[in-house]
Amino acid sequence: MSTVERQSWDVVVVGAGGAGLRAAIEARERGLRTAVVCKSLFGKAHTVMAEGGIAAAMGNVNAGDGWQVHFRDTLRGGKFLNHPRMAELHAREAPDRVWELETWGALFDRTKDGRISQRNFGGHEYPRLAHVGDRTGLELIRTLQQRVVALQQEDFKESGDHEARLKVFQECTVTRVLKEDAADQGSRVAGVFCYERESGRFFAIDAPSVVLATGGIGKSFKVTSNSWEYTGDGHALALLAGAPLVNMEFVQFHPTGMVWPPSVKGILVTESVRGDGGVLRNSEGRRFMFDYIPEVFREQYAKDEAEADRWYTDPDNNRRPPELLPRDEVARAINAEVKAGRGSPHGGVFLDVSTRLPAAEIERRLPSMHHQFKQLADVDITKEPMEVGPTCHYVMGGVDVDPDTAAATGVPGLFAAGEVAGGMHGSNRLGGNSLSDLLVFGRRAGLHAAELAAALTAGERPQADEAQLAAAEAEAVRPFAPPVDEGADAAPENPYAIHQELQQAMNDLVGIIRRESEMTEALTRLAALRRRAERAAVEGHRQYNPGWHLALDLRNMLLVSECVARAARERTESRGGHTRDDHPGMDRAWRRVNLLCRLDDSQGADGGAVRLERRDLPAIRPDLLDLFDDDELAKYLTEEEVKDR
Ligand code: FAD
């Protein structure tokens, strides 16, 4: 019999970034008792770091914009692997979500005539990113938090209890999704198992709806823009609960992270620098992106520097600069320049805005970047170029969900939204499309989670048995006394050493450029690391013990890394965030293939825990296909799809 404390809520949201808060607000507004559990402090989600803006086709700066253009850009960016329904919903609903933020108190930068200003970003045909300088995520989170507090104040007036219908459990980690029947992969969700990070106290929340909104996986890689929270928890929780992950081979390496000094390597340099006029140059001073415009994009990008520069003031009569190609293209180009020996002194290339905008304008538009480089690298970006290189930034892959309801495939009661969900961005996400994704699908997840819970009577609610809580508790305390046998290869393991080896393996073998032999090697190493992680040992007790937290996170990072490596080895083409040295071209035959990852311990050969399944991506509706020229479609669609048109 477990002694773990249990409490009962209608909806549990795991994560308090943009997706989680938007889901929680929706569920609470529908009258459901909603609990939010987040591993960091309330307000310190990853969303707060978002810089450039939120993409929504409001047409404030160029009236030519509309949801159809946004949909088209999103599909082009994702190389037509996006779930078409998700991309459609996202493009249609993003403007409403931004206007809604404004009604909740968000203060966006304005155009001269007082509308929400929108800036240029890679892959977006028109200026589309609503922004607050380069601190957009901060304003987004501040606004959502303010909305949470407003709802809590309403509840206080009604019941005398601020937390009667919306409560945040901050600095608490969820380690398991509980089920009605733990042995049945398809059984209903019954809640979550958690621990308080500060005290180590365990508790469980019983609830028929669980929304995963835990963000990404970047901490599995050595060079990343992501913070400590991004250990793929939601991805792993879904897998362990029986839900598949989709598109895991697609990991976005943002082209511009800091490369110097080493202590800050990977920290993001926002795409707004290029959106606002910044250009990339190699050590010879050449604006090299003109050499890397791929055939599929040639028509849409400027042919020379003169045209590219004219575009900033006359976008209707000129084409975009190639610095604003989708991120995967720019990251590969930088990688190639460095490899060819034309890099900057510290292994990146130069990003220069100092010769493109007056100093005061740089400080006004890019205050965080100005501050970041001055403080961290002693570089004044109003006077000299930055050194930048690719950094692991975002995962396109995630929980396989129903586009309309955000329900996870095959596990009733489980929902996912935000970076932890897959499908929306296809093989490559456009900048700005994450913040809009969080709000569009966060709202939908909250809505449908609420509807599911509201439809059940008390007697119909699923309940996890005590044995599940006891098993979750035993799993969580294992690092204090791991099962250790006699012999050198069965000794206790240091979680920090395992984490370092994992990051190195993912960086070297499943990074920006991939090949089959290296990924096979990665799978072997990951299986060995997984065995070692079972013996990860920590000293001390459960209070304030970061080593223990890491030992628990390792399970998640290793599972998710295996999904990335296994799916990446299987996909024998290059597309978006997945580049194969041994299969350099995009292969139309792969256009409709989704790879699903499922947990399956019977995968003997390389000791893995994940099985792959192939599934066809749904067809794109004819009215949506009509948004593209036939010539362009012929570059992407399979032979049959082209024939059937
Ligand atoms: P997050 O905001 O990361 O929230 C995840 C939440 O889950 C956190 O509260 C965390 O504590 C919690 N959590 C995780 N695991 C657990 C667990 N086991 N138990 C309990 N809680 C857990 N996108 C754009 O569209 N525009 C931009 O300008 C932009 N700029 C960016 C700049 C940077 C530096 C970075 C890193 C990303 C940027 N992105 C941008 C991407 C975007 O910020 C993220 O994709 C997005 O914020 C993810 O939001 P989320 O709600 O899914 O997750």
Boltz pocket constraint, residues with backbone or C-beta under 6 A from the ligand:
constraints:
  - pocket:
      binder: B
      contacts: [[A, 14], [A, 15], [A, 16], [A, 17], [A, 18], [A, 19], [A, 20], [A, 37], [A, 38], [A, 39], [A, 40], [A, 41], [A, 44], [A, 45], [A, 46], [A, 47], [A, 48], [A, 49], [A, 50], [A, 51], [A, 52], [A, 53], [A, 54], [A, 55], [A, 136], [A, 137], [A, 172], [A, 173], [A, 174], [A, 175], [A, 213], [A, 214], [A, 215], [A, 216], [A, 225], [A, 226], [A, 227], [A, 229], [A, 233], [A, 234], [A, 268], [A, 393], [A, 394], [A, 417], [A, 418], [A, 419], [A, 420], [A, 430], [A, 431], [A, 432], [A, 433], [A, 434], [A, 435], [A, 436], [A, 438]]
      max_distance: 6.0
